[in-house]
Amino acid sequence: MAETSMVEAIGTARAATAAELYPEAAGLVTAVRFTAGDYVQSGAPLVQLDDRREQLAVRLASVAVAEADQLLGRYRRIEDTGALSASQIEAGVTALQSAQIELEQAKVALADRTVRAPFTGHMGIPQIDRGDRVTPTTLIGTIDDRTRLFVDFPAPEAAFEQLRSGAIVSLVPYSDPARTIDARVEAVDSSIAADTRSFTVRTVIANRNDAYRPGMSFRANFASPGRTLPAVPESAIIWGGDGSYIWAVRSGVARRVPMTIAARRDGLVLFNGALQSSDRVIVEGVQKVREGQRIELVARNAPPAQQAVVRAAGQGK
């Protein structure tokens, strides 16, 4: 019979995609466009910083591009007359390209004044208010895409071979103990922690109806198959001064076989012992057996058949 170890661990959920949001630039907050729990689309504006200077810089750069473009246009119109050298034409092209780059830089600086959602998800509690001054190290809030949840839990080293990607683990949420979720193993850690002799297993579940939240606890249950061990009824075990043993019949003679109990299951005992596949085990009358005693195997006689006579009620025997 196969020895099976039931392993239980505590796992913690996290969103499949989550991020902490920080501004790209320092400045004054002029608007906070989200509240806790809002479901926002990717690219949606969340926080607005004062951008008056950046807007002016974009307008100024746009004017510079227009001027450089007009100058180069004039150069092109008289290029064939020989009034301009090739180096002057090249300088006009370079000036236009430089002005275009400065315009793009100004647009990037303007875009940095707006904090946008990096992906579609649910917003956490805002960490800033309108009127605050922020820097690139100021936390604005968090965003989670919790349509799928990762549940990470520590597993013992002995289960490393069984818990591979694609394996199924049973998860029981502490918020709903009556429910069991079959979760697929998404990944396992590449190393064993030396201090705990365990490794991290990541499972994934579909968060239908948005029932669970990142940070929730789950009880992870899985069976770890072990060795195939011999099994005997509990009645076959004898306890002596030097431990437990069973009686085996070998070549018609009773032999004492020391054993160590590994597990119990449904009235059977799985054990470690030098039992051979051809051995017969004595399960009844074990207290009367002695080492080296001759054992005769006989077929159990069936009770003789008896005839039944049906009599009417009230008749004599």
Helices and strands as residue ranges (DSSP letters): E 2-21, E 27-32, E 39-40, E 45-49, H 52-77, G 79-81, H 86-111, E 114-116, E 121-123, E 133-134, E 141-156, G 157-159, E 168-173, E 181-188, E 198-206, G 208-210, E 217-228, E 231-233, G 234-236, E 238-240, E 243-250, E 253-265, E 268-273, E 280-281, G 286-288
